[in-house]
Amino acid sequence: MSSPRILFAHERRGVARAVQRVLEREGFVFVHVADGRACKARLGAERWDGLVIDVALPGTAGFELVELARSAGPEAGAAVVVLVASVYRRTSYKRQPTRLYGADDYVEIHHLCDSLPRKLYEHLGLPPVPAIEPVEAEAREALRVEGDTRMEEPSADHQRLATLIVADMVLYNGDAIHAAQDLSAATAAVEPDLDIARELFAQVVHGEGGRVPGDPIGEAFAALMSSLGRGEAT
């Protein structure tokens, strides 16, 4: 039997290297792409056993690529899709998602090395290969260092920062958003968590010594809802 092929879509090369060390030692073939355009191209041209995708992948949100992975046909797409939660180690609203926008499972970024191989084996119906502990420990430490790096680095692109925060918020609010018919309903359903997202955004930006006009969190949420078919009511 050939080794399962995994397409890992994440913009952070440090995260990709850590996950690659673990998955390759456990018998997976690992391929990394760093943005939505590259992910679309590989999904449209090849068949993958698994797609592991950051919900805040630049270019195209991970939620949008789930549908492509499912509908690409027998010679393309992916059999199993796992979403990666990106940045919210510090938030107060985290809960276990119960609706995953068509994906099979999710894993938080800090648990990629210890949880992802098991989840992939389970969903693919394959017996697990015992992990090699020193490699896993090294990879866990690399992820700990990467962790919330995107939230801690000085960010000139504040809209990108807002997108990172909102994408994770949307992952953890799948039920509420699924029930909403348009942007107004979706906004009302998650308003408390949008306020938390705005507070986190303000903390990061103020920590950089700046202020941002307007409502980047609201704009990022509206853009993501539009991509999920929940734009303004007509």
Buried (B, 14 or more C-beta within 10 A) or exposed (E): EEEBBBBBBBBBEBBBBBBBBBBBBBBBBBBBBBBBEBBBEBBBEBBBBBBBBBBBBBBBBBBBBBBBBBEBEEEBBBBBBBBBBBBBBEBEBBEEBEBBBEBBBBBBBBBBBBBBBEBBBEBBEBEEEEBEEEBBEBBBEBBEEBBBEBBEEEBEEBBBBBBBBBBBBBBBBBEBBBEBEBBEBBBEBBEEBBEBBBEBBBEBBEEBEEEBEEBBBBBBBBBBBEEBEBBEEE
